[in-house]
């Protein structure tokens, strides 16, 4: 091949490579020391916000989403929480940076598009709050007619978060499990926004494996979100007991 032919062939090859699909970003490094909790993570994971209103969701978690979503509530109009089962009695778990001990919180269930039930407003008192791990427990004055979720130690390859981003009606997003270490659980391509703080991280069976607190996702698909594991919360809590947590 002549020198000009070699140059032309190289140019064509570069053009083919340039027009091909962009490489998928490598998984971000995880398992660093826990960051100081703060309300941020206002950018979704990837170029689009992949939220689906809970009552229109037909994704991978559809077989458990409608059964479990009733336990998810809007906390004081600014965070998300989940009613969980406990031997001492059901409580709402949320992020510790959302409330303070002794606070009286308004907890709104069934705040949804095309709701499948009446909105249920409950009041409760914050009985525990911590920033490391970043969690709080709210004991309700009156329990709503919803089924509490179970706590688990077992993550799955795909995870889901039912949440109230920016205080909007309830949606679900799903993504990929990355790792769990240092009492934290990491996930990627799983959208959250301010207002999603405190939402339960659910495994494929619909059990709560963690509580979402923070993230650094980017629109280019890089970055990740994270929360504190259910195990770390049970270990720190005086109210929750080891028997409240199981491999399931």
Backbone as CSV, one residue per row, in Angstrom:
resi,resn,N_x,N_y,N_z,CA_x,CA_y,CA_z,C_x,C_y,C_z
1,UNK,0.855,-1.196,0.000,0.000,0.000,0.000,0.886,1.239,0.000
2,UNK,0.510,2.249,-0.817,1.303,3.471,-0.906,1.172,4.255,0.386
3,UNK,2.088,5.189,0.654,1.976,6.017,1.863,0.640,6.742,1.950
4,UNK,0.142,7.248,0.755,-1.152,7.937,0.786,-2.278,6.969,1.130
5,UNK,-2.149,5.732,0.639,-3.165,4.726,0.953,-3.186,4.408,2.424
6,UNK,-1.993,4.323,3.035,-1.920,4.055,4.464,-2.557,5.178,5.272
7,UNK,-2.276,6.415,4.844,-2.854,7.566,5.541,-4.372,7.557,5.415
8,UNK,-4.879,7.272,4.181,-6.326,7.248,3.968,-6.986,6.142,4.798
9,UNK,-6.349,4.974,4.826,-6.911,3.871,5.593,-6.967,4.212,7.078
10,UNK,-5.894,4.871,7.562,-5.874,5.269,8.965,-6.947,6.284,9.274
11,UNK,-7.175,7.213,8.317,-8.205,8.228,8.522,-9.587,7.609,8.597
12,UNK,-9.840,6.637,7.695,-11.134,5.958,7.693,-11.344,5.214,9.008
13,UNK,-10.274,4.543,9.492,-10.384,3.804,10.748,-10.689,4.730,11.902
14,UNK,-10.025,5.877,11.946,-10.300,6.835,13.013,-11.730,7.348,12.940
15,UNK,-12.211,7.549,11.705,-13.574,8.019,11.538,-14.581,7.009,12.043
16,UNK,-14.310,5.711,11.771,-15.218,4.665,12.242,-15.243,4.632,13.755
17,UNK,-14.026,4.725,14.359,-13.953,4.703,15.815,-14.646,5.915,16.423
18,UNK,-14.467,7.083,15.766,-15.065,8.306,16.308,-16.576,8.266,16.253
19,UNK,-17.140,7.559,15.236,-18.580,7.515,15.072,-19.232,6.365,15.829
20,UNK,-18.414,5.545,16.478,-18.956,4.414,17.218,-19.582,4.862,18.521
21,UNK,-20.093,3.909,19.255,-20.722,4.229,20.518,-19.698,4.726,21.522
22,UNK,-20.120,5.686,22.357,-19.223,6.175,23.394,-18.998,5.080,24.416
23,UNK,-17.785,4.980,24.937,-17.527,3.937,25.931,-18.357,4.162,27.191
24,UNK,-18.801,3.079,27.786,-19.546,3.166,29.033,-18.589,3.564,30.144
25,UNK,-18.912,4.599,30.933,-18.000,5.008,32.010,-17.710,3.847,32.953
26,UNK,-16.473,3.755,33.357,-16.100,2.717,34.304,-16.780,2.964,35.641
27,UNK,-16.996,1.888,36.378,-17.584,2.053,37.700,-16.719,2.977,38.543
28,UNK,-17.335,3.939,39.233,-16.556,4.868,40.062,-15.982,4.159,41.270
29,UNK,-14.872,4.657,41.799,-14.334,4.075,43.033,-15.280,4.328,44.194
30,UNK,-15.435,3.335,45.041,-16.308,3.469,46.194,-15.542,3.041,47.436
31,UNK,-16.244,2.973,48.544,-15.699,2.493,49.813,-14.717,3.468,50.441
32,UNK,-14.860,4.749,50.127,-14.081,5.743,50.835,-14.703,5.978,52.205
33,UNK,-14.021,6.737,53.052,-14.571,7.055,54.368,-15.861,7.851,54.194
34,UNK,-16.861,7.664,55.055,-18.129,8.384,54.933,-17.931,9.892,54.898
35,UNK,-18.643,10.538,53.987,-18.584,11.989,53.890,-19.532,12.613,54.906
36,UNK,-19.276,13.878,55.232,-20.179,14.590,56.126,-21.555,14.685,55.476
37,UNK,-22.619,14.231,56.138,-23.946,14.250,55.529,-24.391,15.661,55.199
38,UNK,-24.962,15.835,54.022,-25.527,17.114,53.638,-26.544,16.881,52.532
39,UNK,-27.509,17.787,52.427,-28.539,17.644,51.422,-27.993,18.163,50.102
40,UNK,-27.651,17.231,49.219,-27.180,17.639,47.897,-27.533,16.532,46.915
41,UNK,-26.726,16.313,45.871,-27.047,15.301,44.882,-28.216,15.739,44.002
42,UNK,-28.181,17.005,43.512,-29.305,17.517,42.749,-29.225,17.168,41.266
43,UNK,-28.183,16.448,40.837,-28.047,16.058,39.439,-28.308,14.572,39.322
44,UNK,-29.097,14.192,38.312,-29.436,12.789,38.154,-28.241,11.996,37.623
45,UNK,-28.363,10.660,37.686,-27.332,9.763,37.159,-27.578,9.544,35.674
46,UNK,-26.835,10.252,34.813,-27.033,10.126,33.378,-27.780,11.313,32.810
47,UNK,-27.957,11.342,31.486,-28.519,12.528,30.821,-30.002,12.743,31.048
48,UNK,-30.722,11.745,31.564,-32.154,11.896,31.782,-32.516,11.525,33.220
49,UNK,-33.643,12.072,33.684,-34.180,11.687,34.987,-35.092,10.486,34.785
50,UNK,-34.643,9.344,35.268,-35.377,8.107,35.027,-36.293,7.778,36.202
51,UNK,-37.191,8.714,36.502,-38.203,8.500,37.530,-39.505,8.067,36.857
52,UNK,-40.199,7.145,37.489,-41.505,6.713,36.989,-42.526,6.871,38.109
53,UNK,-43.635,7.578,37.885,-44.682,7.634,38.908,-45.042,6.217,39.344
54,UNK,-45.150,6.015,40.630,-45.242,4.659,41.168,-46.419,3.883,40.592
55,UNK,-47.536,4.551,40.320,-48.711,3.825,39.843,-48.724,3.613,38.333
56,UNK,-47.629,4.021,37.666,-47.487,3.762,36.229,-46.262,2.893,35.943
57,UNK,-45.642,2.385,36.983,-44.379,1.659,36.848,-44.608,0.217,36.397
58,UNK,-43.849,-0.207,35.362,-43.937,-1.569,34.824,-42.550,-2.188,34.676
59,UNK,-41.571,-1.702,35.444,-40.194,-2.160,35.305,-39.911,-3.461,36.039
60,UNK,-38.620,-3.697,36.255,-38.167,-4.972,36.808,-38.743,-5.253,38.193
61,UNK,-39.008,-4.213,38.969,-39.511,-4.399,40.329,-41.034,-4.358,40.392
62,UNK,-41.698,-4.449,39.245,-43.152,-4.290,39.213,-43.871,-5.317,40.070
63,UNK,-43.296,-6.512,40.217,-43.980,-7.548,40.985,-43.990,-7.266,42.481
64,UNK,-43.095,-6.393,42.954,-43.073,-6.064,44.380,-43.358,-4.588,44.654
65,UNK,-43.234,-3.732,43.645,-43.333,-2.286,43.870,-44.682,-1.894,44.452
66,UNK,-45.784,-2.368,43.873,-47.097,-1.974,44.355,-47.406,-2.550,45.727
67,UNK,-46.797,-3.677,46.024,-47.004,-4.287,47.336,-46.270,-3.529,48.432
68,UNK,-45.120,-2.937,48.088,-44.262,-2.312,49.097,-44.398,-0.796,49.186
69,UNK,-44.875,-0.149,48.128,-44.783,1.317,48.068,-45.658,2.034,49.077
70,UNK,-46.697,1.386,49.579,-47.573,2.059,50.537,-46.832,2.489,51.798
71,UNK,-45.724,1.824,52.104,-44.969,2.140,53.324,-44.106,3.391,53.175
72,UNK,-44.009,3.938,51.962,-43.146,5.095,51.701,-43.949,6.384,51.853
73,UNK,-43.359,7.375,52.536,-44.088,8.603,52.848,-43.212,9.836,52.660
74,UNK,-43.867,10.963,52.497,-43.209,12.272,52.435,-43.095,12.813,53.859
75,UNK,-41.884,13.205,54.243,-41.613,13.672,55.603,-41.483,15.192,55.616
76,UNK,-42.419,15.862,56.272,-42.365,17.324,56.436,-42.229,18.063,55.109
77,UNK,-42.664,17.445,54.026,-42.623,18.080,52.716,-41.247,18.209,52.113
78,UNK,-40.206,17.624,52.752,-38.859,17.857,52.248,-37.969,16.620,52.198
79,UNK,-38.390,15.505,52.756,-37.594,14.281,52.722,-38.521,13.094,52.520
80,UNK,-37.927,11.924,52.403,-38.686,10.692,52.222,-38.406,9.767,53.393
81,UNK,-39.378,8.965,53.768,-39.192,7.989,54.831,-39.957,6.722,54.520
82,UNK,-39.684,5.674,55.293,-40.326,4.379,55.076,-40.751,3.791,56.415
83,UNK,-41.985,3.327,56.490,-42.449,2.623,57.685,-41.849,1.222,57.688
84,UNK,-41.103,0.889,58.748,-40.421,-0.400,58.826,-40.949,-1.211,60.004
85,UNK,-40.836,-2.530,59.863,-41.249,-3.425,60.932,-40.172,-3.475,62.008
86,UNK,-40.586,-3.519,63.273,-39.657,-3.640,64.395,-40.366,-4.349,65.529
87,UNK,-39.605,-5.116,66.305,-40.188,-5.844,67.429,-40.833,-4.900,68.444
88,UNK,-40.258,-3.716,68.605,-40.792,-2.745,69.549,-41.973,-1.962,68.986
89,UNK,-42.304,-2.225,67.730,-43.399,-1.528,67.073,-42.916,-0.805,65.833
90,UNK,-43.721,-0.750,64.767,-43.317,-0.094,63.522,-42.928,1.369,63.740
91,UNK,-41.898,1.808,63.025,-41.454,3.199,63.053,-41.095,3.619,61.631
92,UNK,-41.050,4.913,61.413,-40.616,5.451,60.122,-39.123,5.745,60.213
93,UNK,-38.358,5.232,59.254,-36.939,5.534,59.181,-36.714,6.538,58.055
94,UNK,-35.869,7.535,58.323,-35.515,8.542,57.335,-34.069,8.939,57.570
95,UNK,-33.600,9.973,56.891,-32.223,10.438,57.063,-32.112,11.330,58.300
96,UNK,-31.003,11.189,59.017,-30.795,11.983,60.212,-30.644,13.460,59.929
97,UNK,-30.184,13.829,58.716,-30.026,15.256,58.426,-31.353,15.925,58.056
98,UNK,-32.435,15.165,58.076,-33.745,15.735,57.756,-34.494,16.247,58.985
99,UNK,-34.184,15.713,60.167,-34.966,16.018,61.374,-34.052,16.044,62.590
100,UNK,-34.597,16.436,63.733,-33.856,16.431,64.986,-34.637,15.689,66.057
101,UNK,-33.935,15.198,67.071,-34.589,14.472,68.149,-35.634,15.365,68.827
102,UNK,-36.801,14.797,69.037,-37.881,15.552,69.667,-38.749,16.314,68.696
103,UNK,-38.331,16.438,67.442,-39.157,17.131,66.452,-40.495,16.426,66.290
104,UNK,-41.510,17.229,66.009,-42.805,16.685,65.605,-42.880,16.758,64.088
105,UNK,-43.032,15.613,63.436,-43.009,15.552,61.982,-44.373,15.182,61.425
106,UNK,-44.669,15.757,60.256,-45.856,15.384,59.492,-45.437,14.342,58.456
107,UNK,-46.101,13.209,58.456,-45.744,12.095,57.590,-46.945,11.804,56.688
108,UNK,-46.753,11.973,55.377,-47.852,11.868,54.418,-47.686,10.624,53.555
109,UNK,-48.615,9.684,53.694,-48.628,8.471,52.884,-49.580,8.652,51.697
110,UNK,-49.322,7.899,50.635,-50.179,7.879,49.436,-50.236,9.225,48.722
111,UNK,-49.148,10.000,48.785,-49.060,11.227,47.984,-48.516,10.812,46.625
112,UNK,-49.428,10.597,45.663,-49.074,9.940,44.408,-49.859,10.525,43.237
113,UNK,-49.340,10.358,42.031,-50.119,10.583,40.822,-51.036,9.377,40.638
114,UNK,-52.287,9.627,40.254,-53.282,8.562,40.122,-53.270,7.682,41.358
115,UNK,-53.488,8.255,42.544,-53.355,7.505,43.798,-54.263,6.287,43.832
116,UNK,-53.742,5.212,44.449,-54.511,3.986,44.582,-55.161,3.883,45.959
117,UNK,-55.166,4.984,46.678,-55.797,5.039,47.998,-55.833,6.477,48.476
118,UNK,-56.548,6.720,49.556,-56.631,8.072,50.107,-55.294,8.478,50.724
119,UNK,-54.993,9.778,50.638,-53.818,10.277,51.342,-54.023,10.105,52.844
120,UNK,-52.977,9.662,53.500,-53.028,9.428,54.937,-52.004,10.311,55.623
121,UNK,-52.448,11.237,56.441,-51.557,12.128,57.166,-51.418,11.630,58.599
122,UNK,-50.169,11.458,59.016,-49.911,11.047,60.397,-48.904,12.005,61.010
123,UNK,-48.963,12.140,62.316,-47.965,12.910,63.047,-47.148,11.958,63.913
124,UNK,-45.916,12.356,64.160,-45.072,11.516,64.989,-43.934,12.301,65.601
125,UNK,-43.232,11.667,66.503,-42.116,12.281,67.215,-40.822,11.578,66.830
126,UNK,-39.782,12.355,66.580,-38.465,11.788,66.279,-37.863,11.268,67.579
127,UNK,-37.700,9.953,67.674,-37.206,9.343,68.914,-35.717,9.046,68.852
128,UNK,-35.131,8.984,67.675,-33.689,8.791,67.520,-33.215,9.569,66.309
129,UNK,-31.984,10.090,66.404,-31.410,10.813,65.268,-29.896,10.749,65.366
130,UNK,-29.246,10.531,64.237,-27.793,10.433,64.184,-27.321,10.892,62.811
131,UNK,-26.075,11.339,62.755,-25.477,11.679,61.460,-24.467,10.642,60.988
132,UNK,-23.970,9.833,61.893,-23.075,8.723,61.523,-23.426,7.511,62.372
133,UNK,-24.237,6.607,61.889,-24.901,6.605,60.583,-25.980,7.692,60.484
134,UNK,-26.272,8.075,59.262,-27.193,9.171,58.990,-28.626,8.615,58.923
135,UNK,-29.289,8.593,60.083,-30.645,8.043,60.114,-31.430,8.708,61.246
136,UNK,-32.736,8.552,61.183,-33.619,8.970,62.268,-34.823,8.045,62.277
137,UNK,-35.411,7.884,63.447,-36.626,7.092,63.614,-37.748,7.988,64.117
138,UNK,-38.915,7.852,63.496,-40.094,8.622,63.878,-41.163,7.650,64.350
139,UNK,-41.609,7.825,65.584,-42.686,6.995,66.125,-43.997,7.732,65.908
140,UNK,-44.899,7.122,65.170,-46.160,7.765,64.804,-47.164,7.685,65.940
141,UNK,-47.980,8.732,66.049,-49.037,8.736,67.052,-50.063,7.647,66.755
142,UNK,-50.404,7.509,65.479,-51.356,6.500,65.033,-50.797,5.827,63.788
143,UNK,-50.784,4.507,63.779,-50.247,3.794,62.628,-51.250,3.801,61.481
144,UNK,-50.787,4.093,60.268,-51.686,4.042,59.106,-51.935,2.594,58.698
145,UNK,-52.918,2.397,57.847,-53.261,1.053,57.385,-52.363,0.661,56.212
146,UNK,-51.068,0.586,56.483,-50.094,0.146,55.476,-49.213,-0.923,56.108
147,UNK,-48.596,-1.740,55.265,-47.747,-2.822,55.748,-46.304,-2.352,55.850
148,UNK,-45.681,-2.416,57.016,-44.284,-1.988,57.166,-43.341,-2.906,56.380
149,UNK,-42.211,-2.364,55.977,-41.202,-3.149,55.260,-40.251,-3.817,56.238
150,UNK,-39.670,-4.913,55.787,-38.693,-5.655,56.568,-37.289,-5.184,56.249
151,UNK,-36.417,-5.234,57.253,-35.012,-4.874,57.067,-34.213,-6.111,56.656
152,UNK,-33.207,-5.908,55.814,-32.394,-7.018,55.345,-30.921,-6.635,55.278
153,UNK,-30.081,-7.652,55.292,-28.638,-7.467,55.094,-28.238,-7.759,53.657
154,UNK,-29.161,-8.245,52.839,-28.831,-8.770,51.518,-29.167,-7.794,50.402
155,UNK,-28.151,-7.324,49.703,-28.369,-6.519,48.501,-28.629,-7.452,47.323
156,UNK,-29.006,-6.893,46.202,-29.185,-7.656,44.974,-28.522,-6.887,43.838
157,UNK,-28.356,-7.532,42.690,-27.653,-6.901,41.567,-28.336,-5.613,41.126
158,UNK,-29.660,-5.573,41.206,-30.417,-4.351,40.924,-31.073,-3.894,42.218
159,UNK,-31.142,-2.579,42.400,-31.766,-1.974,43.573,-32.805,-0.960,43.099
160,UNK,-33.734,-0.636,43.963,-34.748,0.368,43.641,-34.941,1.302,44.826
161,UNK,-35.313,2.536,44.532,-35.645,3.514,45.574,-36.991,4.134,45.232
162,UNK,-37.959,3.966,46.133,-39.254,4.640,46.033,-39.133,5.915,46.853
163,UNK,-39.457,7.055,46.256,-39.020,8.330,46.834,-39.935,9.479,46.436
164,UNK,-39.698,10.631,47.113,-40.404,11.877,46.809,-39.380,12.952,46.428
165,UNK,-38.763,12.872,45.261,-37.758,13.874,44.892,-38.345,15.276,44.836
166,UNK,-37.651,16.208,45.500,-38.096,17.608,45.585,-39.513,17.722,46.142
167,UNK,-39.927,16.752,46.948,-41.241,16.809,47.561,-42.380,16.517,46.608
168,UNK,-42.079,15.992,45.423,-43.104,15.705,44.428,-43.794,14.374,44.735
169,UNK,-44.885,14.076,44.037,-45.555,12.784,44.247,-44.598,11.611,44.062
170,UNK,-44.953,10.518,44.661,-44.083,9.346,44.778,-43.701,8.757,43.418
171,UNK,-42.398,8.481,43.275,-41.866,7.858,42.065,-40.928,6.730,42.463
172,UNK,-40.523,5.954,41.472,-39.548,4.889,41.687,-38.433,5.027,40.656
173,UNK,-37.221,4.714,41.081,-36.079,4.643,40.173,-35.304,3.375,40.517
174,UNK,-34.680,2.789,39.533,-33.907,1.576,39.767,-32.513,1.735,39.187
175,UNK,-31.579,0.974,39.707,-30.202,1.076,39.243,-29.392,-0.123,39.684
176,UNK,-28.081,0.020,39.583,-27.173,-1.103,39.776,-26.444,-0.994,41.106
177,UNK,-26.415,-2.090,41.841,-25.646,-2.185,43.087,-24.160,-2.192,42.752
178,UNK,-23.374,-1.392,43.494,-21.930,-1.346,43.292,-21.174,-2.118,44.364
179,UNK,-21.381,-1.734,45.620,-20.618,-2.358,46.699,-21.206,-1.925,48.037
180,UNK,-20.754,-2.584,49.097,-21.139,-2.209,50.450,-19.938,-2.392,51.356
181,UNK,-19.566,-1.337,52.060,-18.429,-1.384,52.968,-18.467,-0.134,53.844
182,UNK,-17.736,-0.182,54.955,-17.701,0.962,55.870,-19.101,1.415,56.281
183,UNK,-20.026,0.446,56.371,-21.418,0.684,56.772,-22.241,1.416,55.711
184,UNK,-21.683,1.569,54.522,-22.369,2.263,53.444,-22.710,1.298,52.317
185,UNK,-23.759,1.620,51.572,-24.109,0.880,50.380,-24.092,1.840,49.196
186,UNK,-23.461,1.412,48.098,-23.248,2.261,46.929,-24.014,1.707,45.732
187,UNK,-24.537,2.632,44.896,-25.288,2.220,43.718,-25.105,3.276,42.632
188,UNK,-25.292,2.862,41.390,-25.079,3.778,40.272,-26.244,3.686,39.294
189,UNK,-26.379,4.705,38.455,-27.463,4.789,37.482,-28.815,4.658,38.176
190,UNK,-28.895,5.216,39.385,-30.125,5.186,40.174,-30.399,6.613,40.625
191,UNK,-31.347,7.252,39.953,-31.568,8.682,40.150,-32.179,9.010,41.510
192,UNK,-31.683,10.091,42.103,-32.251,10.689,43.303,-32.056,12.198,43.199
193,UNK,-32.841,12.947,43.942,-32.695,14.396,44.010,-32.865,14.824,45.461
194,UNK,-32.666,16.104,45.728,-33.021,16.632,47.039,-34.487,16.292,47.300
195,UNK,-34.771,15.818,48.466,-36.107,15.327,48.783,-36.152,13.812,48.808
196,UNK,-35.175,13.190,48.121,-35.069,11.732,48.144,-34.345,11.251,49.392
197,UNK,-33.687,12.161,50.096,-32.969,11.779,51.308,-33.893,11.052,52.272
198,UNK,-33.412,9.951,52.822,-34.183,9.170,53.765,-34.974,8.041,53.156
199,UNK,-35.013,7.982,51.825,-35.771,6.924,51.159,-35.088,5.573,51.350
200,UNK,-35.872,4.537,51.432,-35.325,3.197,51.577,-34.718,2.686,50.286
201,UNK,-33.572,2.029,50.400,-32.951,1.339,49.274,-33.439,-0.104,49.333
202,UNK,-34.144,-0.547,48.307,-34.797,-1.845,48.318,-34.054,-2.860,47.453
203,UNK,-33.965,-4.089,47.961,-33.411,-5.157,47.130,-34.516,-5.734,46.253
204,UNK,-34.157,-6.745,45.474,-35.096,-7.279,44.469,-36.339,-7.880,45.117
205,UNK,-36.244,-8.288,46.373,-37.394,-8.849,47.071,-38.275,-7.774,47.709
206,UNK,-37.840,-6.510,47.622,-38.618,-5.422,48.201,-38.350,-5.191,49.667
207,UNK,-37.224,-5.707,50.185,-36.836,-5.481,51.572,-35.844,-4.312,51.632
208,UNK,-35.827,-3.630,52.758,-35.015,-2.421,52.894,-33.598,-2.774,53.335
209,UNK,-32.636,-2.546,52.445,-31.233,-2.882,52.705,-30.415,-1.663,53.115
210,UNK,-30.989,-0.472,52.967,-30.277,0.752,53.331,-31.191,1.957,53.271
211,UNK,-30.647,3.098,53.692,-31.364,4.377,53.648,-30.529,5.360,52.843
212,UNK,-31.110,5.872,51.769,-30.382,6.804,50.890,-30.133,8.134,51.598
213,UNK,-28.888,8.627,51.488,-28.557,9.901,52.140,-27.835,10.889,51.244
214,UNK,-27.092,10.434,50.234,-26.246,11.385,49.517,-25.792,10.799,48.190
215,UNK,-25.089,11.615,47.417,-24.594,11.137,46.135,-23.851,12.191,45.348
216,UNK,-23.186,11.737,44.304,-22.454,12.651,43.418,-22.575,12.199,41.969
217,UNK,-23.771,11.751,41.588,-23.983,11.349,40.201,-23.803,12.538,39.261
218,UNK,-23.443,12.226,38.007,-23.233,13.257,37.006,-24.066,12.940,35.769
219,UNK,-24.377,13.973,34.983,-25.185,13.792,33.788,-24.476,12.979,32.716
220,UNK,-23.142,12.872,32.798,-22.414,12.053,31.825,-22.421,10.570,32.196
221,UNK,-23.112,10.215,33.265,-23.209,8.818,33.658,-22.196,8.394,34.695
222,UNK,-21.236,9.264,34.998,-20.246,8.916,36.012,-20.796,9.219,37.409
223,UNK,-20.069,8.763,38.401,-20.453,9.032,39.775,-21.385,7.964,40.324
224,UNK,-21.789,8.155,41.572,-22.632,7.169,42.236,-23.373,7.828,43.391
225,UNK,-24.391,7.160,43.866,-25.118,7.585,45.053,-24.873,6.578,46.154
226,UNK,-25.190,6.961,47.387,-24.978,6.026,48.479,-25.897,6.321,49.654
227,UNK,-25.964,5.335,50.541,-26.725,5.466,51.779,-26.096,4.601,52.849
228,UNK,-26.694,4.606,54.019,-26.206,3.788,55.135,-26.982,2.479,55.160
229,UNK,-26.280,1.395,55.453,-26.915,0.081,55.447,-27.899,-0.055,56.601
230,UNK,-28.880,-0.912,56.397,-29.813,-1.225,57.477,-29.070,-1.807,58.667
231,UNK,-28.024,-2.597,58.397,-27.240,-3.190,59.487,-26.587,-2.123,60.346
232,UNK,-26.055,-1.058,59.727,-25.400,0.004,60.500,-26.416,0.753,61.355
233,UNK,-27.634,0.902,60.846,-28.677,1.611,61.584,-29.140,0.788,62.781
234,UNK,-29.347,-0.513,62.570,-29.761,-1.379,63.675,-28.687,-1.418,64.751
235,UNK,-27.438,-1.474,64.340,-26.334,-1.520,65.306,-26.288,-0.251,66.151
236,UNK,-26.576,0.894,65.556,-26.494,2.166,66.276,-27.734,2.460,67.109
237,UNK,-28.849,1.836,66.767,-30.125,2.188,67.373,-30.338,1.523,68.724
238,UNK,-30.963,2.260,69.637,-31.419,1.680,70.897,-32.825,1.093,70.754
239,UNK,-33.566,1.592,69.795,-34.944,1.138,69.599,-35.000,-0.158,68.797
240,UNK,-34.246,-0.209,67.700,-34.229,-1.404,66.855,-33.379,-2.486,67.502
241,UNK,-33.718,-3.732,67.224,-33.013,-4.873,67.791,-32.412,-5.722,66.675
242,UNK,-31.414,-6.514,67.035,-30.748,-7.350,66.036,-31.720,-8.284,65.338
243,UNK,-32.775,-8.716,66.051,-33.753,-9.613,65.457,-34.621,-8.918,64.404
244,UNK,-34.570,-7.580,64.354,-35.312,-6.862,63.327,-34.652,-6.976,61.958
245,UNK,-33.426,-7.470,61.939,-32.626,-7.543,60.719,-32.372,-8.996,60.375
246,UNK,-32.494,-9.346,59.104,-32.287,-10.743,58.715,-31.770,-10.816,57.274
247,UNK,-31.213,-11.983,56.926,-30.837,-12.256,55.539,-32.095,-12.735,54.814
248,UNK,-32.594,-11.904,53.927,-33.796,-12.277,53.182,-33.774,-11.666,51.799
